[in-house]
């Protein structure tokens, strides 16, 4: 049995991995779409360092 969580489309946000919801966007992406969701994060492009629930896209290995 595997402990790997499935990636699925989220009712709010872009996708979910287990109980975590992710909204992907640019550097200025806000939390409007996921503001009321627990365990939610903005994954932003063009930022070097994350802060609170905003994570740099490059940390996911999605470099271009």
C-alpha positions as CSV (number, residue, x, y, z in Angstrom):
1,X,0.0,0.0,0.0
2,X,1.3,3.4,-1.0
3,X,1.3,6.6,1.2
4,X,1.2,8.9,-1.8
5,X,-1.8,11.2,-2.0
6,X,-3.8,11.7,-5.2
7,X,-3.8,15.1,-7.0
8,X,-7.3,16.1,-7.8
9,X,-9.2,19.2,-9.1
10,X,-10.3,21.4,-6.2
11,X,-13.8,22.9,-5.9
12,X,-12.0,26.1,-4.9
13,X,-8.4,26.8,-6.0
14,X,-6.6,24.9,-8.7
15,X,-5.8,21.5,-7.2
16,X,-5.8,19.5,-4.0
17,X,-3.2,17.0,-2.7
18,X,-4.8,15.2,0.2
19,X,-6.3,17.9,2.4
20,X,-4.2,20.7,1.1
21,X,-5.5,23.1,-1.5
22,X,-3.2,25.0,-3.9
23,X,-3.9,28.1,-6.0
24,X,-1.3,28.8,-8.6
25,X,-0.6,32.3,-10.0
26,X,1.9,35.0,-10.6
27,X,3.9,37.1,-8.1
28,X,0.9,39.3,-7.3
29,X,-1.6,36.5,-6.8
30,X,-3.9,37.1,-3.8
31,X,-5.7,34.7,-1.5
32,X,-9.2,35.8,-2.6
33,X,-10.2,32.4,-4.1
34,X,-9.0,30.4,-1.1
35,X,-9.3,32.8,1.8
36,X,-11.9,30.8,3.7
37,X,-10.3,27.3,3.2
38,X,-8.2,25.7,5.9
39,X,-4.9,24.2,4.8
40,X,-4.7,26.3,1.6
41,X,-1.7,27.9,-0.1
42,X,-0.9,30.2,-2.9
43,X,1.9,28.9,-5.2
44,X,3.4,32.0,-6.8
45,X,5.8,32.4,-9.7
46,X,8.5,35.0,-9.8
47,X,9.1,35.2,-6.0
48,X,12.4,34.0,-4.4
49,X,11.2,33.4,-0.8
50,X,7.8,32.4,0.6
51,X,5.9,34.0,3.5
52,X,3.1,32.5,5.6
53,X,0.9,30.5,3.1
54,X,2.6,31.8,-0.1
55,X,5.1,29.3,-1.6
56,X,7.5,30.0,-4.5
57,X,6.6,27.9,-7.5
58,X,10.3,26.9,-8.0
59,X,10.1,24.9,-4.8
60,X,7.7,22.5,-6.5
61,X,10.4,21.8,-9.1
62,X,8.4,23.5,-11.9
63,X,11.2,25.5,-13.3
64,X,10.9,26.8,-16.9
